[in-house]
Amino acid sequence: HNMTVHDTYRAKNKIQSINQSNCSFLNTKESMTPVFNNLAFSDFSFGEITHIEEGALAWLQNLTMLTGVFSQEVLLDLPLSGIKQIQDFSCSGINVIDIESICNVVFLLSIKKIYVNNANTSSLSMSSVELCTGLEYMYLSGLGSVHPSPHLEWNFISSLKNLNQLKIVGLEDNRLDICSFQKQPITWLTKFTLGLKNLMPFAKQFICLVKLQYLDLTQNLISNIEDFAFLGLTNLESLDITSNNITQINANTFYGLHSLTWLDLRNNPLIHNIEAMSFTHLMSLRQVFLGQVHNPLTEPVIKLNLTLIFVGILSQLTHLYISSAMRPMQLTIGTKRVDLTSINQLIHLRKLTLRQVDLLIQRSADIIFHNLTKLEDLEIYHCRIYSLEGSLTKDLKSLKRVYLHIENIYNLY
């Protein structure tokens, strides 16, 4: 029998042991071809597996991805289960697993990607990851307050020279010390996601990650970003610092990010000041997500001078995302101060997102989209607008996609 099954899923909470099957269908000797020849993914998430009998999984010869709730002890059984090699391995459970045990499986099964949700991150060290040198992707999530970890030993990165993506989240440790131990720059890591409970000031902590292209610092409770914090990241293209508690952006906050094309500041409701020339040295910047700009309620109008913030790079933006939380907003571009209608001077804009903007109280709102002949995507979420009619949209000749979620629509023509 030649099966064409690609995925299998079992979900019964009481199964804890995987044993040899007596099924003649599985044990057939009529052909050397494995019974489930095309089976690529198997999920054993049916309660924590505490035992796997030797050879019990020999029928999974072409498996590329294995997921399950495994104890640390059963990881020792996995290489003897009959599985020869897998590319992706995902593990979770209520008990922590030492990094050394994980790396033993990585080495014996030639694993390239691991996703471990119950890692004992306190066991991370240069010696504990010696058998993980073949890894290309590592996702580690600690169990947080259940098993709090001490100060993380970041020098383990220097042993993983094939690793190009690293994601570590859910840690209690709030200190960052990646580069102080490095005598040579880390040239292999290109994507890095960090999720600490409360990330302390981290100025120049990424200076050795010279080839990093993507940095994700979402949900780290960051309140202050020191000047020159990202120094050394000359190849960084994407920076995501959404959902933090940032209060201010200074002129040197993003200094040195010459290759940055994507900057996401959404869901930082405490930002009250963006200093002049904060983005002027970001010469490659194309997409900016400012999110909700916060001003004291005592000020009747939210004022944002885009020219002072971006200076010469303003005209090269292709996607601008802003929100005024339904309050009047005045944008300044060049010497003009004409509410939101200044947007129509961003003639190279390809995508515009407006969230919680009340266009009913904006002066000259009927010309806000004029001149935007290159605009391809228009997203309007939770806004108030009187009408979308011919004169308002007359210049949107390149428009391909429109997303509307509007509080009150009176006319659509």
ABEGO torsion letter per residue (X at the ends): XBBABABBBBBBAABABBBBBABAAAABAABABBABAABABBBABBEBBABBBBGAAAABAABABBBBBBBAAAAAAAAAAGBABBABBBBBEABBBBAAAAAAAAAAAGBABBBBAABBAAABBAAAAAAAAABABBBBBBAEAABBBBBBBAAAAAABAABABBBBBGBABABBBAAAABABBBAABABBBBBBABBBBABGAAAABAABABBBABGAGBABBBBGAABGBAABABBBABGBABABBBAAAABGBAABABBBABGBAABABBBBGAAAABAABABBBAEBBBBBAABABBBBBAAAAAEAAAAABABBBBBAGGBBBBBBBEABBBEAAAAAABAABABBBBBGBBAAABBGAAAAABGBAABABBBBBGBBBABBBAAAAAABAABABBBBBBABBABBX
